[in-house]
Structures are given as C-alpha cells and as structure tokens.
C-alpha cells in the first residue's frame, strides 16, 4: 500500500482526459466558433512521431496550432494524430497526451500546464502568453535563430 494519495498524478490524468474529450469532439464536429488550440509538447518523448526535419528544427519542444487548417485528426486513449501544414508542406504528427506540456485555447482564456520536477517553480503563462512557442503551421518556414525566441503570430497574416 502506498503512503498517500498522489493528487498530482490524478490531476494530470484528469487534465489529459479533458484534452482527449475536447479533441475527440473537434474530430467529430470541427472547431466551434472562435476556438483554437496551442499545444506545446516534448519532441524528445519516445512516442512522439514527427518528420525528421521538424525534430531537427525543434529538438526539445514544439508548439503547434490547431485553427484554420488541419486534417486527419484522430483521437485515441493514448494520444492524437493530425496532419498540419508547415509552409505548404502537409506533415502528419502523432502526439501522446503525456508528451503535452501545455494546452491553451486563447479564445476563451483557458489553459492547462503539466508541471514537471524541472519547472515546478515557474508560473503558468497567462492566456495569450505562450512561452517557448516554436512551430506555427501555415506560417512562413524561414529558419529561426532560436526556437526559444520564437513568437506566436496570427496565422491570418499569412493567408491570401
């Protein structure tokens, strides 16, 4: 028998279940209203499946945006897969829930952050603030000096 109840682990499981339910609904019905998601995940996680060039460009962490264009969103109990457009290049991704660091829906100022032992002392960014944002499907695909210095930009500015 354990020494106590691991509330942190239980909360993480509940938060990941919430993400699964939200993405499952979006897979069936599409994004309602102005909802969109910024999902930051650990690219070093053993079960993350992304193109080699994306892993090379984002060796630690990457943020993807589910907003205007995404395809093949499939949700399972362990994670989700989706095809996103990176500078006119559609790429399939698989992201397990336990690789997710943050899940933010800025349209309703909602965000989840999964704490790890290395960042327990950091504060969660406010809605609209997304630290370490790294990849933006549909955005220009010019190289960045550092993924840590990247800024989130409106995808509308890249639309014709």
PyMOL commands that set and color helices and strands:
alter all, ss='L'
color gray80, all
select helices_A, chain A and resi 7-29+52-57+97-99+106-108+147-149+155-158
alter helices_A, ss='H'
color red, helices_A
select strands_A, chain A and resi 37-42+61-66+71-75+79-86+89-96+100-105+110-113
alter strands_A, ss='S'
color yellow, strands_A
deselect
rebuild
show_as cartoon
